Amino acid sequence: MIFSINNFGEEYFKTLNSSWDLYCEPLYFEQNEHRKAVVFIPKKVGKPLREVTDIGMWISGGVDSGMTAYLLCKMIKDNNLPVTFHPFTSRRGRPWNPMFAMEVTDFIRQQLNLTTEMSDHVIYYPDKNKGPEYLEKEIFNENDTKHFKNNIVQIMYSGVTANPPIDDKTISRNKERTRDDENIKKIFWESEKRAFINCFSNTNKKIMKKLYENHDLMDKLFPITRSCEGPDYDTGNFLYPCKKCWWCEERMWAFGRYG
């Protein structure tokens, strides 16, 4: 459901700066009375304010980052915004990650007929010299620092959604406690040289199903995304979902199918 700024909800809108000059009308989505989301691109961010010409996002190859990237690129394209979308991916511990992520961005580029609106997809691989303790979070932090410092982007977006409701007994609890939906989360935060927007942090993955359906992407973009975290021996060397891991469980809970 798309709704106006007037009934967006004070608890959500106060996380934004209402005096911002946005490039175009934001997209508002309501999952229920308390769970809402907004997709928007401000013209300026930071302290002091700096012009937004480039936005970035870590693309995992999953349904959340895939839809968020699609909506941002569509907003740029439809409104002819002077903004470039920069997709980044970390190899992390899963060999399939770059493959699915690049397939997602290739689809978005072709589906929306993007040219200058999207830059080349950059893949970052773990530093072998740092060993297994070199965590995914470190890859993100190091490269985010570089992206902001070199003004490659002025905003980094995230497509991360909240965990399923705690009282929903049809699905087990996720070990990622930071995604719990017990409290309202800020969707925007910034410092002197960094700005982050997490459009869907207060909605769970079921809102993604509605968005895929509304944009006629259930048989186009959805099948080329991957949520599964299963090992090679449970997935035919990562060719199909394991149907055992929590992320497969969440995908089935939200979409009613694995792929």
CYANA upper distance limits for C-alpha pairs under 8 A (distance plus 0.5 A):
  1 MET  CA     28 TYR  CA      8.27
  1 MET  CA     29 PHE  CA      5.86
  1 MET  CA     30 GLU  CA      6.06
  1 MET  CA     31 GLN  CA      8.04
  2 ILE  CA     27 LEU  CA      7.38
  2 ILE  CA     28 TYR  CA      5.68
  2 ILE  CA     29 PHE  CA      5.41
  2 ILE  CA     30 GLU  CA      7.30
  3 PHE  CA      7 ASN  CA      7.59
  3 PHE  CA      8 PHE  CA      7.41
  3 PHE  CA     28 TYR  CA      6.18
  3 PHE  CA     29 PHE  CA      7.07
  3 PHE  CA     30 GLU  CA      7.89
  4 SER  CA      8 PHE  CA      6.82
  4 SER  CA     28 TYR  CA      7.57
  5 ILE  CA     28 TYR  CA      8.18
  8 PHE  CA     12 TYR  CA      7.65
  8 PHE  CA     13 PHE  CA      7.38
  8 PHE  CA     28 TYR  CA      7.94
  8 PHE  CA     36 LYS  CA      8.08
  9 GLY  CA     13 PHE  CA      6.72
 10 GLU  CA     14 LYS  CA      6.37
 11 GLU  CA     15 THR  CA      7.87
 11 GLU  CA    184 ILE  CA      8.20
 12 TYR  CA     16 LEU  CA      8.07
 12 TYR  CA     36 LYS  CA      8.10
 12 TYR  CA    184 ILE  CA      8.31
 12 TYR  CA    186 LYS  CA      8.10
 13 PHE  CA     17 ASN  CA      8.40
 13 PHE  CA     18 SER  CA      8.06
 14 LYS  CA     18 SER  CA      8.26
 15 THR  CA    186 LYS  CA      6.12
 15 THR  CA    187 ILE  CA      7.08
 15 THR  CA    188 PHE  CA      6.90
 16 LEU  CA    187 ILE  CA      8.28
 16 LEU  CA    188 PHE  CA      7.01
 20 TRP  CA     42 PRO  CA      7.10
 20 TRP  CA     43 LYS  CA      8.22
 20 TRP  CA     44 LYS  CA      8.17
 21 ASP  CA     42 PRO  CA      6.60
 21 ASP  CA     43 LYS  CA      6.37
 21 ASP  CA     44 LYS  CA      7.84
 22 LEU  CA     26 PRO  CA      8.41
 22 LEU  CA     40 PHE  CA      7.84
 22 LEU  CA     41 ILE  CA      6.49
 22 LEU  CA     42 PRO  CA      4.69
 22 LEU  CA     43 LYS  CA      5.81
 23 TYR  CA     41 ILE  CA      6.54
 23 TYR  CA     42 PRO  CA      6.29
 23 TYR  CA     43 LYS  CA      6.06
 23 TYR  CA     81 LEU  CA      7.61
 24 CYS  CA     40 PHE  CA      8.19
 24 CYS  CA     41 ILE  CA      7.93
 24 CYS  CA     79 ASN  CA      7.68
 25 GLU  CA     40 PHE  CA      7.97
 26 PRO  CA     38 VAL  CA      7.18
 26 PRO  CA     39 VAL  CA      6.20
 26 PRO  CA     40 PHE  CA      5.19
 26 PRO  CA     41 ILE  CA      8.07
 27 LEU  CA     38 VAL  CA      6.04
 27 LEU  CA     39 VAL  CA      5.56
 27 LEU  CA     40 PHE  CA      7.07
 28 TYR  CA     36 LYS  CA      7.99
 28 TYR  CA     37 ALA  CA      6.37
 28 TYR  CA     38 VAL  CA      5.03
 28 TYR  CA     39 VAL  CA      7.11
 29 PHE  CA     36 LYS  CA      6.16
 29 PHE  CA     37 ALA  CA      5.60
 29 PHE  CA     38 VAL  CA      6.71
 30 GLU  CA     35 ARG  CA      6.77
 30 GLU  CA     36 LYS  CA      4.89
 30 GLU  CA     37 ALA  CA      6.91
 31 GLN  CA     35 ARG  CA      5.77
 31 GLN  CA     36 LYS  CA      6.16
 31 GLN  CA    203 THR  CA      7.10
 31 GLN  CA    207 ILE  CA      6.65
 32 ASN  CA     36 LYS  CA      7.37
 35 ARG  CA    202 ASN  CA      6.03
 35 ARG  CA    203 THR  CA      5.72
 36 LYS  CA    200 PHE  CA      8.09
 36 LYS  CA    202 ASN  CA      6.67
 36 LYS  CA    203 THR  CA      6.53
 37 ALA  CA    199 CYS  CA      6.21
 37 ALA  CA    200 PHE  CA      5.66
 37 ALA  CA    201 SER  CA      8.04
 37 ALA  CA    202 ASN  CA      7.09
 37 ALA  CA    203 THR  CA      7.13
 38 VAL  CA    199 CYS  CA      5.90
 38 VAL  CA    200 PHE  CA      7.63
 39 VAL  CA     71 LEU  CA      8.16
 39 VAL  CA     72 LEU  CA      7.84
 39 VAL  CA    199 CYS  CA      6.06
 40 PHE  CA     72 LEU  CA      8.33
 42 PRO  CA     52 VAL  CA      7.56
 43 LYS  CA     51 GLU  CA      6.43
 43 LYS  CA     52 VAL  CA      5.74
 43 LYS  CA     53 THR  CA      8.44
 44 LYS  CA     49 LEU  CA      6.26
 44 LYS  CA     50 ARG  CA      5.73
 44 LYS  CA     51 GLU  CA      4.95
 44 LYS  CA     52 VAL  CA      5.68
 45 VAL  CA     49 LEU  CA      5.57
 45 VAL  CA     50 ARG  CA      6.06
 45 VAL  CA     51 GLU  CA      7.27
 45 VAL  CA     52 VAL  CA      7.39
 45 VAL  CA    154 GLN  CA      7.87
 45 VAL  CA    155 ILE  CA      8.40
 45 VAL  CA    190 GLU  CA      8.43
 45 VAL  CA    195 ALA  CA      7.50
 46 GLY  CA     50 ARG  CA      6.52
 46 GLY  CA    190 GLU  CA      6.97
 46 GLY  CA    191 SER  CA      6.96
 46 GLY  CA    192 GLU  CA      6.06
 46 GLY  CA    193 LYS  CA      6.72
 46 GLY  CA    194 ARG  CA      7.38
 46 GLY  CA    195 ALA  CA      7.27
 47 LYS  CA    191 SER  CA      7.39
 47 LYS  CA    192 GLU  CA      5.34
 47 LYS  CA    193 LYS  CA      7.81
 48 PRO  CA    192 GLU  CA      7.52
 50 ARG  CA    154 GLN  CA      8.45
 51 GLU  CA    154 GLN  CA      8.35
 52 VAL  CA     83 VAL  CA      7.67
 52 VAL  CA    153 VAL  CA      8.39
 52 VAL  CA    154 GLN  CA      6.27
 52 VAL  CA    155 ILE  CA      8.03
 53 THR  CA     82 PRO  CA      6.75
 53 THR  CA     83 VAL  CA      5.00
 53 THR  CA     84 THR  CA      6.86
 53 THR  CA    153 VAL  CA      8.01
 53 THR  CA    154 GLN  CA      7.78
 54 ASP  CA     83 VAL  CA      5.82
 54 ASP  CA     84 THR  CA      5.29
 54 ASP  CA     85 PHE  CA      6.57
 54 ASP  CA     86 HIS  CA      7.63
 54 ASP  CA    152 ILE  CA      7.24
 54 ASP  CA    153 VAL  CA      5.17
 54 ASP  CA    154 GLN  CA      6.47
 54 ASP  CA    155 ILE  CA      7.73
 55 ILE  CA     83 VAL  CA      7.69
 55 ILE  CA     84 THR  CA      6.81
 55 ILE  CA     85 PHE  CA      5.64
 55 ILE  CA     86 HIS  CA      6.54
 55 ILE  CA    153 VAL  CA      5.49
 55 ILE  CA    154 GLN  CA      6.44
 55 ILE  CA    155 ILE  CA      5.46
 55 ILE  CA    156 MET  CA      6.43
 55 ILE  CA    157 TYR  CA      7.86
 56 GLY  CA     85 PHE  CA      6.22
 56 GLY  CA     86 HIS  CA      4.95
 56 GLY  CA     87 PRO  CA      6.35
 56 GLY  CA     88 PHE  CA      7.71
 56 GLY  CA    153 VAL  CA      6.45
 56 GLY  CA    154 GLN  CA      8.45
 56 GLY  CA    155 ILE  CA      6.77
 56 GLY  CA    156 MET  CA      5.23
 56 GLY  CA    157 TYR  CA      6.62
 57 MET  CA     69 ALA  CA      7.99
 57 MET  CA     85 PHE  CA      8.37
 57 MET  CA     86 HIS  CA      6.97
 57 MET  CA     87 PRO  CA      5.83
 57 MET  CA     88 PHE  CA      6.50
 57 MET  CA    156 MET  CA      5.92
 57 MET  CA    157 TYR  CA      5.44
 57 MET  CA    158 SER  CA      6.60
 58 TRP  CA     65 SER  CA      7.99
 58 TRP  CA     87 PRO  CA      6.67
 58 TRP  CA     88 PHE  CA      5.26
 58 TRP  CA     89 THR  CA      5.86
 58 TRP  CA     90 SER  CA      8.10
 58 TRP  CA    157 TYR  CA      8.07
 58 TRP  CA    158 SER  CA      7.35
 59 ILE  CA     65 SER  CA      6.06
 59 ILE  CA     66 GLY  CA      7.43
 59 ILE  CA     69 ALA  CA      8.41
 59 ILE  CA     87 PRO  CA      6.77
 59 ILE  CA     88 PHE  CA      6.36
 59 ILE  CA     89 THR  CA      5.76
 59 ILE  CA    101 ALA  CA      6.26
 60 SER  CA     65 SER  CA      6.96
 60 SER  CA     66 GLY  CA      8.37
 60 SER  CA     89 THR  CA      6.75
 60 SER  CA     90 SER  CA      8.16
 60 SER  CA     97 ASN  CA      6.75
 60 SER  CA     98 PRO  CA      7.98
 60 SER  CA    100 PHE  CA      8.11
 60 SER  CA    101 ALA  CA      5.92
 61 GLY  CA     65 SER  CA      7.45
 61 GLY  CA     66 GLY  CA      6.93
 61 GLY  CA     97 ASN  CA      6.87
 61 GLY  CA     98 PRO  CA      7.92
 61 GLY  CA     99 MET  CA      8.39
 61 GLY  CA    100 PHE  CA      5.29
 61 GLY  CA    101 ALA  CA      4.25
 61 GLY  CA    102 MET  CA      7.90
 61 GLY  CA    103 GLU  CA      8.24
 61 GLY  CA    104 VAL  CA      6.73
 61 GLY  CA    225 THR  CA      5.77
 61 GLY  CA    226 ARG  CA      6.26
 61 GLY  CA    227 SER  CA      8.11
 62 GLY  CA     66 GLY  CA      6.49
 62 GLY  CA    100 PHE  CA      8.44
 62 GLY  CA    101 ALA  CA      8.01
 62 GLY  CA    225 THR  CA      5.43
 62 GLY  CA    226 ARG  CA      5.36
 62 GLY  CA    227 SER  CA      5.69
 63 VAL  CA     67 MET  CA      6.61
 63 VAL  CA    208 MET  CA      7.91
 63 VAL  CA    222 PHE  CA      7.06
 63 VAL  CA    225 THR  CA      6.21
 63 VAL  CA    226 ARG  CA      7.51
 63 VAL  CA    227 SER  CA      7.63
 64 ASP  CA     68 THR  CA      6.70
 64 ASP  CA    159 GLY  CA      5.60
 64 ASP  CA    160 VAL  CA      6.73
 64 ASP  CA    161 THR  CA      7.53
 64 ASP  CA    205 LYS  CA      7.86
 64 ASP  CA    208 MET  CA      7.26
 65 SER  CA     69 ALA  CA      6.44
 65 SER  CA    158 SER  CA      7.31
 65 SER  CA    159 GLY  CA      4.97
 65 SER  CA    160 VAL  CA      7.49
 66 GLY  CA     70 TYR  CA      6.69
 66 GLY  CA    104 VAL  CA      6.81
 66 GLY  CA    105 THR  CA      8.20
 66 GLY  CA    159 GLY  CA      8.36
 66 GLY  CA    221 LEU  CA      8.39
 66 GLY  CA    225 THR  CA      7.87
 67 MET  CA     71 LEU  CA      6.68
 67 MET  CA    159 GLY  CA      8.23
 67 MET  CA    208 MET  CA      7.80
 67 MET  CA    211 LEU  CA      8.16
 67 MET  CA    212 TYR  CA      7.85
 68 THR  CA     72 LEU  CA      6.74
 68 THR  CA    158 SER  CA      8.11
 68 THR  CA    159 GLY  CA      5.98
 68 THR  CA    199 CYS  CA      8.39
 69 ALA  CA     73 CYS  CA      6.57
 69 ALA  CA    159 GLY  CA      8.38
 70 TYR  CA     74 LYS  CA      6.47
 70 TYR  CA    108 ILE  CA      6.61
 71 LEU  CA     75 MET  CA      6.57
 72 LEU  CA     76 ILE  CA      6.80
 72 LEU  CA     85 PHE  CA      8.41
 73 CYS  CA     77 LYS  CA      6.58
 73 CYS  CA     85 PHE  CA      7.26
 73 CYS  CA    108 ILE  CA      8.38
 73 CYS  CA    112 LEU  CA      8.33
 73 CYS  CA    117 GLU  CA      7.64
 73 CYS  CA    118 MET  CA      8.03
 74 LYS  CA     78 ASP  CA      6.27
 74 LYS  CA    112 LEU  CA      7.24
 75 MET  CA     79 ASN  CA      6.51
 75 MET  CA     81 LEU  CA      8.39
 76 ILE  CA     80 ASN  CA      6.21
 76 ILE  CA     81 LEU  CA      5.44
 76 ILE  CA     82 PRO  CA      8.19
 76 ILE  CA     83 VAL  CA      7.14
 76 ILE  CA     84 THR  CA      8.40
 76 ILE  CA    117 GLU  CA      7.44
 77 LYS  CA     81 LEU  CA      7.26
 77 LYS  CA    112 LEU  CA      7.94
 77 LYS  CA    114 LEU  CA      7.79
 77 LYS  CA    117 GLU  CA      7.38
 83 VAL  CA    117 GLU  CA      7.15
 84 THR  CA    116 THR  CA      7.27
 84 THR  CA    117 GLU  CA      5.21
 84 THR  CA    118 MET  CA      5.93
 84 THR  CA    119 SER  CA      7.19
 85 PHE  CA    117 GLU  CA      6.52
 85 PHE  CA    118 MET  CA      5.14
 85 PHE  CA    119 SER  CA      6.70
 86 HIS  CA    118 MET  CA      6.51
 86 HIS  CA    119 SER  CA      5.73
 86 HIS  CA    120 ASP  CA      7.61
 86 HIS  CA    121 HIS  CA      7.40
 86 HIS  CA    153 VAL  CA      8.22
 87 PRO  CA    105 THR  CA      8.08
 87 PRO  CA    118 MET  CA      8.22
 87 PRO  CA    119 SER  CA      7.65
 87 PRO  CA    120 ASP  CA      7.75
 87 PRO  CA    121 HIS  CA      5.56
 87 PRO  CA    122 VAL  CA      6.95
 88 PHE  CA    121 HIS  CA      6.39
 88 PHE  CA    122 VAL  CA      5.40
 88 PHE  CA    123 ILE  CA      6.41
 88 PHE  CA    124 TYR  CA      8.06
 89 THR  CA     97 ASN  CA      8.32
 89 THR  CA     98 PRO  CA      6.83
 89 THR  CA    101 ALA  CA      7.49
 89 THR  CA    121 HIS  CA      8.20
 89 THR  CA    122 VAL  CA      6.86
 89 THR  CA    123 ILE  CA      5.32
 89 THR  CA    124 TYR  CA      6.63
 90 SER  CA     97 ASN  CA      8.10
 90 SER  CA     98 PRO  CA      7.67
 90 SER  CA    123 ILE  CA      6.33
 90 SER  CA    124 TYR  CA      5.28
 90 SER  CA    125 TYR  CA      6.53
 90 SER  CA    126 PRO  CA      8.20
 90 SER  CA    136 GLU  CA      8.05
 90 SER  CA    139 ILE  CA      7.65
 90 SER  CA    140 PHE  CA      8.10
 91 ARG  CA     95 PRO  CA      7.27
 91 ARG  CA     97 ASN  CA      6.43
 91 ARG  CA     98 PRO  CA      6.44
 91 ARG  CA    123 ILE  CA      7.39
 91 ARG  CA    124 TYR  CA      6.57
 91 ARG  CA    125 TYR  CA      5.53
 91 ARG  CA    126 PRO  CA      7.24
 92 ARG  CA     97 ASN  CA      7.98
 92 ARG  CA    125 TYR  CA      7.55
 92 ARG  CA    126 PRO  CA      7.09
 92 ARG  CA    135 LEU  CA      8.40
 92 ARG  CA    136 GLU  CA      6.29
 95 PRO  CA     99 MET  CA      8.40
 96 TRP  CA    100 PHE  CA      6.83
 96 TRP  CA    238 PHE  CA      7.09
 97 ASN  CA    101 ALA  CA      6.61
 98 PRO  CA    102 MET  CA      6.41
 98 PRO  CA    123 ILE  CA      7.32
 99 MET  CA    103 GLU  CA      6.79
100 PHE  CA    104 VAL  CA      6.75
100 PHE  CA    224 ILE  CA      7.32
100 PHE  CA    225 THR  CA      6.76
100 PHE  CA    226 ARG  CA      7.27
101 ALA  CA    105 THR  CA      6.97
101 ALA  CA    225 THR  CA      8.15
102 MET  CA    106 ASP  CA      6.44
102 MET  CA    121 HIS  CA      7.50
103 GLU  CA    107 PHE  CA      6.65
103 GLU  CA    224 ILE  CA      7.48
104 VAL  CA    108 ILE  CA      6.86
104 VAL  CA    221 LEU  CA      7.51
104 VAL  CA    224 ILE  CA      7.21
104 VAL  CA    225 THR  CA      7.24
105 THR  CA    109 ARG  CA      6.53
105 THR  CA    121 HIS  CA      8.11
106 ASP  CA    110 GLN  CA      6.76
107 PHE  CA    111 GLN  CA      6.31
107 PHE  CA    221 LEU  CA      7.66
108 ILE  CA    112 LEU  CA      6.43
108 ILE  CA    113 ASN  CA      8.46
108 ILE  CA    114 LEU  CA      8.34
109 ARG  CA    113 ASN  CA      6.18
109 ARG  CA    114 LEU  CA      5.39
109 ARG  CA    115 THR  CA      8.01
109 ARG  CA    118 MET  CA      7.79
110 GLN  CA    114 LEU  CA      7.06
114 LEU  CA    118 MET  CA      6.91
124 TYR  CA    139 ILE  CA      8.34
126 PRO  CA    134 TYR  CA      7.91
126 PRO  CA    139 ILE  CA      7.65
127 ASP  CA    131 GLY  CA      7.94
127 ASP  CA    134 TYR  CA      8.14
130 LYS  CA    134 TYR  CA      6.23
134 TYR  CA    138 GLU  CA      7.20
134 TYR  CA    139 ILE  CA      8.31
135 LEU  CA    139 ILE  CA      7.26
136 GLU  CA    140 PHE  CA      6.91
137 LYS  CA    141 ASN  CA      6.60
138 GLU  CA    142 GLU  CA      6.42
139 ILE  CA    143 ASN  CA      6.68
140 PHE  CA    144 ASP  CA      6.35
141 ASN  CA    145 THR  CA      6.60
142 GLU  CA    146 LYS  CA      6.98
143 ASN  CA    147 HIS  CA      6.52
144 ASP  CA    148 PHE  CA      6.69
144 ASP  CA    156 MET  CA      8.46
145 THR  CA    149 LYS  CA      6.42
146 LYS  CA    150 ASN  CA      6.47
147 HIS  CA    151 ASN  CA      6.52
147 HIS  CA    152 ILE  CA      5.43
147 HIS  CA    153 VAL  CA      6.32
148 PHE  CA    152 ILE  CA      6.66
148 PHE  CA    153 VAL  CA      6.28
148 PHE  CA    154 GLN  CA      6.75
148 PHE  CA    193 LYS  CA      7.01
148 PHE  CA    194 ARG  CA      6.81
149 LYS  CA    193 LYS  CA      7.85
154 GLN  CA    194 ARG  CA      7.48
154 GLN  CA    195 ALA  CA      7.14
155 ILE  CA    194 ARG  CA      7.45
155 ILE  CA    195 ALA  CA      5.41
155 ILE  CA    196 PHE  CA      6.10
155 ILE  CA    197 ILE  CA      7.71
156 MET  CA    195 ALA  CA      6.89
156 MET  CA    196 PHE  CA      5.41
156 MET  CA    197 ILE  CA      6.93
157 TYR  CA    196 PHE  CA      6.24
157 TYR  CA    197 ILE  CA      5.30
157 TYR  CA    198 ASN  CA      6.24
157 TYR  CA    199 CYS  CA      8.12
158 SER  CA    196 PHE  CA      8.20
158 SER  CA    197 ILE  CA      6.85
158 SER  CA    198 ASN  CA      5.23
158 SER  CA    199 CYS  CA      7.45
159 GLY  CA    198 ASN  CA      6.63
159 GLY  CA    199 CYS  CA      7.05
159 GLY  CA    200 PHE  CA      6.68
159 GLY  CA    201 SER  CA      8.09
160 VAL  CA    198 ASN  CA      7.38
160 VAL  CA    200 PHE  CA      6.88
160 VAL  CA    201 SER  CA      6.43
161 THR  CA    179 ARG  CA      7.49
161 THR  CA    200 PHE  CA      5.77
161 THR  CA    201 SER  CA      5.22
161 THR  CA    202 ASN  CA      7.24
161 THR  CA    203 THR  CA      6.30
161 THR  CA    204 ASN  CA      5.56
161 THR  CA    205 LYS  CA      6.52
162 ALA  CA    179 ARG  CA      5.21
162 ALA  CA    180 ASP  CA      6.31
162 ALA  CA    181 ASP  CA      5.92
162 ALA  CA    200 PHE  CA      8.07
162 ALA  CA    201 SER  CA      5.98
162 ALA  CA    202 ASN  CA      6.32
162 ALA  CA    203 THR  CA      6.02
162 ALA  CA    204 ASN  CA      5.05
162 ALA  CA    205 LYS  CA      7.70
163 ASN  CA    174 ASN  CA      7.50
163 ASN  CA    179 ARG  CA      5.64
163 ASN  CA    180 ASP  CA      5.48
163 ASN  CA    181 ASP  CA      6.35
163 ASN  CA    204 ASN  CA      6.32
163 ASN  CA    205 LYS  CA      8.22
164 PRO  CA    168 ASP  CA      7.48
164 PRO  CA    171 ILE  CA      8.26
164 PRO  CA    173 ARG  CA      8.42
164 PRO  CA    180 ASP  CA      8.06
164 PRO  CA    181 ASP  CA      7.68
164 PRO  CA    204 ASN  CA      6.40
164 PRO  CA    205 LYS  CA      8.07
164 PRO  CA    250 GLU  CA      8.43
165 PRO  CA    180 ASP  CA      8.23
165 PRO  CA    181 ASP  CA      6.85
165 PRO  CA    182 GLU  CA      8.36
166 ILE  CA    173 ARG  CA      7.73
166 ILE  CA    180 ASP  CA      8.22
166 ILE  CA    181 ASP  CA      8.13
166 ILE  CA    182 GLU  CA      8.31
170 THR  CA    253 TRP  CA      8.38
171 ILE  CA    249 GLU  CA      7.63
171 ILE  CA    250 GLU  CA      7.79
171 ILE  CA    253 TRP  CA      7.55
172 SER  CA    246 TRP  CA      8.13
174 ASN  CA    246 TRP  CA      7.27
176 GLU  CA    180 ASP  CA      8.02
179 ARG  CA    201 SER  CA      8.27
181 ASP  CA    202 ASN  CA      7.27
181 ASP  CA    203 THR  CA      8.37
184 ILE  CA    202 ASN  CA      6.80
185 LYS  CA    201 SER  CA      7.02
185 LYS  CA    202 ASN  CA      6.69
186 LYS  CA    201 SER  CA      8.31
187 ILE  CA    196 PHE  CA      8.48
187 ILE  CA    197 ILE  CA      6.02
187 ILE  CA    198 ASN  CA      5.29
187 ILE  CA    199 CYS  CA      6.32
187 ILE  CA    200 PHE  CA      8.08
187 ILE  CA    201 SER  CA      6.94
187 ILE  CA    202 ASN  CA      8.46
188 PHE  CA    195 ALA  CA      7.94
188 PHE  CA    196 PHE  CA      6.22
188 PHE  CA    197 ILE  CA      5.07
188 PHE  CA    198 ASN  CA      6.94
189 TRP  CA    195 ALA  CA      6.39
189 TRP  CA    196 PHE  CA      6.01
189 TRP  CA    197 ILE  CA      7.30
190 GLU  CA    194 ARG  CA      5.83
190 GLU  CA    195 ALA  CA      4.61
190 GLU  CA    196 PHE  CA      6.70
191 SER  CA    195 ALA  CA      6.96
200 PHE  CA    204 ASN  CA      8.05
203 THR  CA    207 ILE  CA      7.20
204 ASN  CA    208 MET  CA      8.28
205 LYS  CA    209 LYS  CA      7.54
205 LYS  CA    250 GLU  CA      8.33
205 LYS  CA    251 ARG  CA      8.26
205 LYS  CA    254 ALA  CA      6.26
206 LYS  CA    210 LYS  CA      7.43
206 LYS  CA    253 TRP  CA      8.45
206 LYS  CA    254 ALA  CA      5.07
206 LYS  CA    255 PHE  CA      7.41
207 ILE  CA    211 LEU  CA      6.93
208 MET  CA    212 TYR  CA      6.62
208 MET  CA    254 ALA  CA      8.48
209 LYS  CA    213 GLU  CA      6.70
209 LYS  CA    254 ALA  CA      7.15
209 LYS  CA    255 PHE  CA      6.23
210 LYS  CA    214 ASN  CA      6.48
211 LEU  CA    215 HIS  CA      6.59
212 TYR  CA    216 ASP  CA      6.55
212 TYR  CA    217 LEU  CA      5.38
212 TYR  CA    218 MET  CA      5.88
212 TYR  CA    222 PHE  CA      7.77
213 GLU  CA    217 LEU  CA      6.58
213 GLU  CA    218 MET  CA      6.27
216 ASP  CA    220 LYS  CA      8.16
217 LEU  CA    221 LEU  CA      5.64
217 LEU  CA    222 PHE  CA      6.73
218 MET  CA    222 PHE  CA      5.55
218 MET  CA    223 PRO  CA      7.67
219 ASP  CA    223 PRO  CA      6.82
220 LYS  CA    224 ILE  CA      7.96
221 LEU  CA    225 THR  CA      7.29
222 PHE  CA    259 GLY  CA      7.71
223 PRO  CA    259 GLY  CA      5.73
224 ILE  CA    259 GLY  CA      8.43
225 THR  CA    259 GLY  CA      8.38
226 ARG  CA    241 PRO  CA      8.35
226 ARG  CA    259 GLY  CA      8.27
227 SER  CA    241 PRO  CA      8.46
227 SER  CA    247 TRP  CA      6.23
227 SER  CA    248 CYS  CA      6.70
227 SER  CA    251 ARG  CA      7.47
228 CYS  CA    241 PRO  CA      5.98
228 CYS  CA    242 CYS  CA      7.15
228 CYS  CA    243 LYS  CA      8.13
228 CYS  CA    245 CYS  CA      7.23
228 CYS  CA    247 TRP  CA      6.05
228 CYS  CA    248 CYS  CA      5.70
229 GLU  CA    242 CYS  CA      8.42
229 GLU  CA    245 CYS  CA      6.83
229 GLU  CA    247 TRP  CA      7.09
229 GLU  CA    248 CYS  CA      8.17
230 GLY  CA    234 ASP  CA      6.67
230 GLY  CA    235 THR  CA      6.98
230 GLY  CA    238 PHE  CA      8.36
230 GLY  CA    241 PRO  CA      7.62
230 GLY  CA    242 CYS  CA      5.99
230 GLY  CA    244 LYS  CA      7.84
230 GLY  CA    245 CYS  CA      6.47
231 PRO  CA    235 THR  CA      6.92
231 PRO  CA    237 ASN  CA      8.17
231 PRO  CA    238 PHE  CA      7.87
231 PRO  CA    242 CYS  CA      8.39
232 ASP  CA    236 GLY  CA      6.44
232 ASP  CA    237 ASN  CA      4.70
232 ASP  CA    238 PHE  CA      5.98
233 TYR  CA    237 ASN  CA      6.79
234 ASP  CA    238 PHE  CA      8.47
234 ASP  CA    241 PRO  CA      8.36
234 ASP  CA    242 CYS  CA      5.75
235 THR  CA    239 LEU  CA      6.33
235 THR  CA    240 TYR  CA      5.56
235 THR  CA    241 PRO  CA      6.05
235 THR  CA    242 CYS  CA      5.55
236 GLY  CA    240 TYR  CA      6.91
241 PRO  CA    248 CYS  CA      7.53
241 PRO  CA    258 TYR  CA      7.47
241 PRO  CA    259 GLY  CA      8.22
242 CYS  CA    248 CYS  CA      7.73
243 LYS  CA    248 CYS  CA      5.83
243 LYS  CA    249 GLU  CA      7.34
243 LYS  CA    258 TYR  CA      7.84
244 LYS  CA    248 CYS  CA      6.90
244 LYS  CA    249 GLU  CA      7.43
245 CYS  CA    249 GLU  CA      6.90
246 TRP  CA    250 GLU  CA      6.63
247 TRP  CA    251 ARG  CA      6.67
248 CYS  CA    252 MET  CA      6.73
248 CYS  CA    258 TYR  CA      7.00
249 GLU  CA    253 TRP  CA      6.56
250 GLU  CA    254 ALA  CA      6.65
251 ARG  CA    255 PHE  CA      6.28
251 ARG  CA    256 GLY  CA      7.77
251 ARG  CA    257 ARG  CA      7.40
251 ARG  CA    258 TYR  CA      6.56
252 MET  CA    256 GLY  CA      5.04
252 MET  CA    257 ARG  CA      5.27
252 MET  CA    258 TYR  CA      5.98
253 TRP  CA    257 ARG  CA      8.48
